[in-house]
């Protein structure tokens, strides 16, 4: 018997939480950096969010001219 867990969120909600795009979330999953908690019967990723698990993401702008 499958127990429904309503504390799980979709990939877009998780991406918003982490401040990144959905393709970045998919790339992190493929790289093993941030795996979803589970997948639905339709193979959709589901994440369990926690403030203590929030990773730090840094961005740097790179100039191409000298």
C-alpha positions in Angstrom: 0.0 0.0 0.0 1.4 3.4 -1.0 1.2 6.2 1.6 0.8 9.6 0.2 3.2 12.2 1.5 2.0 15.8 0.9 5.3 17.4 2.2 6.9 16.5 -1.2 7.2 19.2 -3.9 7.6 19.3 -7.6 10.9 20.0 -9.4 9.7 23.6 -10.2 8.9 24.3 -6.6 12.3 22.9 -5.5 14.1 24.9 -8.2 12.4 28.1 -6.8 13.4 27.1 -3.3 17.0 26.7 -4.2 17.0 29.7 -6.5 18.0 27.8 -9.7 16.3 26.8 -12.9 14.5 23.5 -13.6 17.2 22.4 -16.1 19.8 23.0 -13.3 17.8 20.7 -11.0 17.8 18.0 -13.7 21.5 18.4 -14.3 22.2 18.1 -10.6 20.1 14.9 -10.5 22.1 13.5 -13.4 25.4 14.4 -11.7 24.2 13.0 -8.4 24.6 16.3 -6.6 21.0 16.7 -5.5 18.8 13.6 -5.9 15.0 13.7 -5.6 13.5 12.1 -2.6 11.4 9.8 -4.8 9.6 9.6 -8.2 5.9 9.3 -8.8 4.2 6.5 -10.9 4.5 8.9 -13.8 8.3 9.3 -13.2 8.0 12.9 -11.9 10.7 13.9 -9.5 9.6 14.8 -6.0 11.7 16.7 -3.4 11.5 17.1 0.3 12.6 20.6 1.3 14.3 21.5 4.5 16.0 24.8 5.4 19.0 22.9 6.8 19.4 21.1 3.5 19.5 24.3 1.5 22.7 24.4 -0.5 24.6 27.5 -1.3 24.8 28.4 -4.9 27.2 31.1 -6.1 27.3 32.9 -9.4 30.1 34.9 -10.9 30.0 37.1 -14.0 32.9 36.7 -16.3 34.0 39.5 -18.6 35.3 38.4 -22.0 37.2 41.5 -22.9 40.6 42.6 -21.6 
